[in-house]
Amino acid sequence: RYPSANPSTFDFLRDIYRDILAAAMLLTRIPVKWPVKFHDGHVEGEGSDEAEPDTARSYWASGLIGLGVSAIPAMLAAVLIGAGVPALAAAAVIMALIALLTGGMHQDGLADVADSLGGRDPEHRLTIMRDSAIGSFGTIGLITVSVMTLASIADLASHSVEMMVGGVITAATLSRAMMAIQRVLNDPPTSQGLAHLTGRPSAAVAAIATLTSLVIAIVFSGFGPAFLLLAMGAVITLALGRFLQAWVGGVNGDGLGATQQLSEAAMLITLTIMAG
């Protein structure tokens, strides 16, 4: 039972709990049950009378979700490598498990953005993005980025398992914070779609997402690499945002997914270069 003598503290902790749940609902396919009612510190089951998730505010927890979906796959890969599994195969396991936990939504966004390169005008490009089928550009783009990510993880593992685990967690965490930054800087091109429905986070929310992710990155990769990867992710985020503004008139959910995938790949490549 939470202390009823300090309701402000309880409300603060409750909001943190709700935001993490909302972020997990938004960014993963992990089955999350939304609590209905809090009374004297207890969650009292489920129902329709609980306040709706504040998805815009929950962006601050995006880095925590990155930590959550990457830590276990990375540690499992470390165990596999210790058992003699080739680093490339272990890297593939990491990517497959993270995609399973997230429903592959970021990869889908990347593929849709790549497919839009075949569009003749903004309206046609958005229509292509909404098409559930993957085209040739999407296939090429997804394979290219996936191979870069796979090769980078395997290369880090060849230096040390610890470097691989730290790099995977760092890139997964910081790249998801980049989505919060992207959403603050750029509105979606239409009033439809996931990016519009989730709302626009405040600059403070994006700052908290960035700082939280940066702390995690420092813990797992060190002070210098963490700041360098943050800068790399910011460059990718700003460049992609500018491109999508000119290309389709804004950044939709697919653009946010592409932001995560491209910044993650760039961060992992940067780490491999630093590792020598």
N, C-alpha and C positions, 0 to 999 in steps of 0.2 A: 504494500500500500504506500503510495506517495504521500509525503507530508502535506496535510490539508492546511497547515498553518501558513504556508507560503504559496498561494495560488499562482503568483506571477512566475515563480520558478517552475511549477508544474506546467503551466501554459507554454513556457518556453521549451521545455523538454518534449511536451506533446507535439508542438509544432515541428521540432526537429525530427521526431519520429514519423510524423505524417509526411513531411517533405521527402524523407528517405524512401518511404513506401511509394509515394507518388512518382519519384524518380525511377524506382525499380519497375513500376507499372509502365512507365513511358519508354524506358530504354532497354528493357529486357523482356524475355518471354517466361521469366520465372513466375509461377502462379502466386500472386500477392492478393490477400484478402484485406479489403479496406475496412478498418474498424468503424463501428457505428457510433458508439457513445462512450464517453469517458465519465465516470462517476466516482469521486473520491479516489482517483488514481487507478481505477480498474477499467479495462476494456470490456464492455458488456456486449459481446457478440457482434452480429452483423445485421444490417438492415438499411433502409433507405433514408433514415433521418439524420445520418451523419453528414457533416458538411462535405461538399465536393472537394476533391484534391486540388490544391493550388499548384497547378503544373508550372505556371510561370515562375513562382517562387522556388519550386523544387529544383530548378536548374542549378542551384548552388551545390546540390549533392551529386552532380553528374560525375565529378572526379571520384567520389566514393563508390559510385556504381562501377566505374572503370577498374578500381581496385578490386571490387568484389568479383567481377566476371573474369579477371585475369590472374588473380593470385593462385587459385587452385589449379587451373590448367598449367600455369608456369611451373608450379611445384611438382605436379604430376609428371611433366616433361623432364624435370630434373631427375626424378626417380627413374624414369625410363632410360635416360642417358646413363645413369649410374649402373643400370642393369645391362648395358651394352647395346641399347637401341641407337641406331644412327641419329646424329643431330638433326638431319633434314627431316627424318620421320617424326622425331619428337616435336620439331617446329610445326609440322603439319597437324599434329595432335592439338597443339595449343590453338592454332587458328580454327580448327574444326570445333573444338569445345567452346571457344568464345562465340563463334558464329551460332552454335546451338543455343547457348544461353541468351543471346541477344536476338535470336530469330533471323539473323542475317540481314537485319533492316538497314544497317549502314552500308553493307555491300550492295544491297538493292538500290539504295540511293545513289551510290557511285555509278552503278551500271546505268541507271536512268539518266543521270547527268551526261554520261558519255554518249548514250544513244541520242540525246538532244542535239549533239553536234551535227546530226544529219538534217536538222530542221531548217526550213527556209525563212521563218520569221518567228517572233516571240510566241505568238499564239500556237503555231504549229509545234514549236519546241515543247511547250507546256503539255500539249496533247500527247506528244511522244512520251514525255515523262510519266504521264498518268497511265499509259498503256502497260499492262502487267507483263506483256511479252518482252523478252530481251532480244535486242538486235545485234548486228555485227559490231557496231561501235561499243555497245555495252559489254559484249563478250570480250573484246580486245582490251578495253579499259580495265575490266575486273580481273582478267588474267594477268595483265601487266602489273597492276598494283599488288595483287596477291603474291606474285612471284617475287617482287621486290621485298615484300614483307617477310615471306618465307625464307628467302636467301639471307636476309639481314639477321633474323632470329637464329638461323643455323650458324651463321658466322660468329655471332656473339657466343653461342654455345661452344664453338671451337676454341675460344679464348678461355672461358670458364663458365661453369654452370651458374655460378652466382651472378656473373655479368648478364647472362641470358635472362635469368629470373628478374633481376632488377630492371633490365631494359624493357622487358615485356610489360611489367607492371607500370613503369614510368610512362611509357608511350601510351598505354591504354588509358591511363589516368589523365594525363595532360591533354591528349587528343579529344577527350570528351568535354573537358573544360572549354576547349576551342569552340564547341558547338554553342555554349552559352554566350561566348563573346560574339560569335557570328550572328546569333539571334538578336542580340542587343543592337548591333550595328546595322542590320539589314532586315527590313520587313519582307514578308512573303509577297509574291507578285499578285496574288488573288486573295479573296476572303474565304477561300476554301482550302482544305487540306490540313494536315497535322500541325504544321508550323503556326498556322493562324489559330487553330483550336486550342493549342497549348498556351497561347498568350506570349506576350513579350516580357522577358524578365527585366528588372531594373538594372542599372549599371552597378549598383551595390551587390546585387545577386551574382552578376558575372564576376565581380571582383572577389567575392567570397569563394566562388567556384575555382577561380584561378589560384588564389592563395592556398586553399585547401589542397588542391592538386599539386601545387608547388612544394608544399611541405612533404607530401607523400613522395614526390619525385626526389627530393633531397635525401629522404630516409633511404630510398632504394638505389639511387644512382650517384649521390653526392651533390655538393653545392654547385660546383662549376657546370657539370653536365646538365643539371636540372634547369638552370637559367638559360643555358644555350639551347636546350630543346624547347623551352618555353618560347624563346625568341624565334626559333625555326617554325614552330606551330603558328605563332602570330603572323609571320610572313605569309605562310600558306593560306591562313584564314583570310587575311586582308586581300590577298591577290585573288582568291577564289570568289570572295564577296564582290569585288569590283567587276570581275568577269561576269558573274551571274546577274548583277544589276544591269549590265549592258546587254546580256544575252537573252534574259527572260523577264527582266524588270524587277528582280528581287531574289531572295533566297527562301526556297520552300523546304519542306521536309527532306526531299531528295538532296538538296544542296547542303543541308546540315549533315546528312549521312556521308556525303562526299567530303565534307570538311573533316570529319573524324577519320575517314579512311586515308585521305591524302596526307594529313598532318601526322598520323601515326606512322605511315610508311616513311615519310621524310625524317621523322625523329629516329626511327630505328636505323635508317641508313646513316644518319649523322653519328649515332653511337658506334656503328661499325667502323666508320672512318676514324673516330677518336681512339678506338681500340687498336688501330693499326693493323 
